[in-house]
Amino acid sequence: MNPEMTTETYDSQSVLLIDDDVMVTEGLAAALECNGRTLITCNDLETAELIVERFHPSHIVTDVRLSGPFAYEGLALLPYVQKHAPDTRVILMSGDASDALQREASTRGAAAFLQKPFEMDDLDATLALMTPSPSDSSESCVIRVPTLDDVLASDGLETHFQPIVTLHGRETFAFESLARYRTDSPLRNPEMLFAYAAKKKRIADLEFACINATATGAGALPGAPLLFMNVHPEVFSTGQTLVRRMKAAAANHGLPLDRVVIEVTEQASLPGTPIALAAVEALREIGIRFAFDDVGAAYSHLPLIAQVRPSFLKISQEFGQGFESDTTKTKIVRNIVALASDFGCDVVLEGIEEESTAAAAARAGIKYGQGYLFGRPSPSTSYSGGVQ
């Protein structure tokens, strides 16, 4: 239930600085900093691509090589920029300014090529940025985007929890855990953080860290509700590693496994491989239950419903929010309720913001609800006095 990532823009003087050496990007940012400019530093190609997609910086300054003498990520970034942010000007920099390399850079659309070392005045002139007028009182802004290793090594990963309630009685039945990362960078957006991990092909590493953060925070929740933990479908391909990590996180933080519901997210298709299905079975044997998230939206795990045997089907907020006043949504909700009944599952309706929606869901035979009407995602400590 992460917000959809949207395209944003900074001001006309936004500069993305890319180099695998943090000292280089920090130095460039310090030298270029002045009122009215936004400077964004990245230290790998994957975060740079996400920044290009989402923020469309006015300029990019990037080293040609980011991961070794034979990798040319700076060149590879050029067609990516032309596709996602065609108005962005790219300046390449390199200690190797051979004629062949400069010709290739020009062919791919680079605006300029600087030979290292160079004077910062030369870079400033090449950027051709407007000088802020004296009346421009906006302060400079430097945004440092951490690497995935930085994220995993920090204590910034945390979990917020959103209550799931019984629609009859309004008692807290469970909490859904939602990953958050404390940062001033765009990675505070959970969808962007997971998109970054996917680009790095390290979804499992991030998910295991989130599982541990969830188990840590769950200890402060009141009572003994179920805990819905989001897990990316790709992680099931790690097989017994997922099982071991779940058991270790639960044991380290005193979390009973029979309280855990793994919510299989809709970010990809759930693998139907023997390794993945064996992991599902092993998790079930230690008391963990399953839920299918966002049923009916994006990818669907329903072809594997018989093998996974989920205890819950969650109807996405896309269909849940105000469904009672929308004929199409109402039909979809009723069909999912009927499907859940056929497979012996309970239904959780997401996106409930109005009493009318909660009442209609109860009339439709839905037991559980989730949404802003019952509570927003919050740190576990905010529930120490009970759920409002």
Beta strands, then each sheet from edge to edge (+ up, - down):
strand 1: 14-18
strand 2: 38-42
strand 3: 59-63
strand 4: 89-94
strand 5: 112-115
strand 6: 141-144
strand 7: 157-166
strand 8: 172-181
strand 9: 226-231
strand 10: 260-264
strand 11: 289-295
strand 12: 312-315
strand 13: 346-349
strand 14: 368-370
strand 15: 378-379
sheet 1: 5+ 4+ 3+ 1+ 2+ 6+
sheet 2: 15+ 7- 8+ 9+ 10+ 11+ 12+ 13+ 14+
end
